[in-house]
Amino acid sequence: MTNGTPVHHIPNQRQLFDIPDDVAYLNCGYMGPLMHSVVEAGDRGIRAKARPWGIAAADFFEDGERARERFARIIGADAEGVALVPAASYGLSCAARNLDVAPGDRLVVLAEQFPSIVYTWREVADTRGATLVTVARPEDDDWSRATLDAVDERTAAVALPHCHWTDGGRLDLVRIGARCREVGAALVLDLTQSAGALRFDAGAVRPDYVICAGYKWLLGPYSLGFLWVAPEHRDGRPIEFNWIGRAGSEDFARLIDYRDEYQPGARRFDVGERSNFILVPMLNAALDQLLEWGVESIEATLGARNADIAARAACLGLGSAPAALRAGHFLGLRFPGGDLPAGLLDALAAERVHVSVRGASMRVTPHLYNTDEDVDRLFAALERVLG
Ligand SMILES: Cc1ncc(COP(=O)(O)O)c(C=O)c1O
């Protein structure tokens, strides 16, 4: 059960999206498409901004509070800890600013991890005299064991995804979280490629910070995402100092009575102009639908879809991480010899089949809008490319 919804296989939901029949869009890991309900929420926001005399002071706050509450339910956390951020990198910078890192400490990342994470950790290492430790890609796909081997008493902070963005390799964050607490390392998670499609329970993992861009598996607009901050870090320093993050900002007439105190919870980390009257209602509409489906049911449905794709791919000689070590919603296909055929993506796109390539993997990331016909089209196109 997630949020009281029994786990079940969700029937096809393409009618909620604007995807033509002849497009096989198997690329949610690149960008989630917007549902009609999300586009309509955006339209309403644009129209409201055209007539700003209808925008009240309360409108600067209420939709943002709804977004905090909804995202908190998706990750099993409390809404007080949620901040609204424009990008995963922004949330990561908030975390980085507040990390306790001393010269000689170690910071851990994974090989081939998403660049925004690696660049931020490099910056922390450079400016505070720490050493960056990169966990090598394990030959047996067991990222959890490889990561646990790399975390010890010298580790100040670990930045991890729930699944690797190139091929869906999954990490056991409950075990890794326990190890981080044992050695006193901060655990910073980037759930951009998993939240909304892979169950996550902040109460069980106990991370220090969670970041998540909203435009992939949360099916939201671009340029709005979340940062969740553990209670013990909520008195940290934000990376910018805006008016709305201060106590009493609801009273516009008294904003010049400058205040040192912040809004409660993690609101101090909100980006400036976070009351985006277009993007926030859009993201709320998407989160409402995700919560109605239930994350566990989404995971189960996409897991079955990808198990079928992996089995069919194996018949063509394409490999993938073992199911037990891979996130159900996220499949990376590997070609014989490790080389992707030249012109692969263009050849598939010419047949209106959309996937992506990251590192040595062809990522196949379906969602509830995908049909059996989409998968047949993928394999018909692949067979032609492979000759
Ligand atoms: C794992 C992961 N994290 C984060 C992002 C987005 O990062 P940012 O919001 O900093 O652009 C992506 C985008 O592909 C991603 O795959």
The ligand as an SDF file (V2000), in Angstrom:
LIG
                    3D

 16 16  0  0  0  0  0  0  0  0999 V2000
   20.3390   11.9310  -12.0420 C   0  0  0  0  0  0  0  0  0  0  0  0
   19.9730   13.3230  -12.4810 C   0  0  0  0  0  0  0  0  0  0  0  0
   20.0270   14.3050  -11.5870 N   0  0  0  0  0  0  0  0  0  0  0  0
   19.7020   15.5770  -11.9250 C   0  0  0  0  0  0  0  0  0  0  0  0
   19.3320   15.8960  -13.2090 C   0  0  0  0  0  0  0  0  0  0  0  0
   19.0040   17.3210  -13.5320 C   0  0  0  0  0  0  0  0  0  0  0  0
   19.8930   18.1740  -12.8980 O   0  0  0  0  0  0  0  0  0  0  0  0
   19.6880   19.7570  -12.8970 P   0  0  0  0  0  0  0  0  0  0  0  0
   18.3320   19.9780  -12.3100 O   0  0  0  0  0  0  0  0  0  0  0  0
   20.7960   20.2590  -12.0500 O   0  0  0  0  0  0  0  0  0  0  0  0
   19.7320   20.2190  -14.3190 O   0  0  0  0  0  0  0  0  0  0  0  0
   19.2780   14.8810  -14.1800 C   0  0  0  0  0  0  0  0  0  0  0  0
   18.9400   15.1870  -15.5810 C   0  0  0  0  0  0  0  0  0  0  0  0
   19.1370   14.3960  -16.4880 O   0  0  0  0  0  0  0  0  0  0  0  0
   19.6040   13.5600  -13.7920 C   0  0  0  0  0  0  0  0  0  0  0  0
   19.5610   12.5470  -14.6870 O   0  0  0  0  0  0  0  0  0  0  0  0
  1  2  1  0
  2  3  1  0
  2 15  2  0
  3  4  2  0
  4  5  1  0
  5  6  1  0
  5 12  2  0
  6  7  1  0
  7  8  1  0
  8  9  2  0
  8 10  1  0
  8 11  1  0
 12 13  1  0
 12 15  1  0
 13 14  2  0
 15 16  1  0
M  END
$$$$
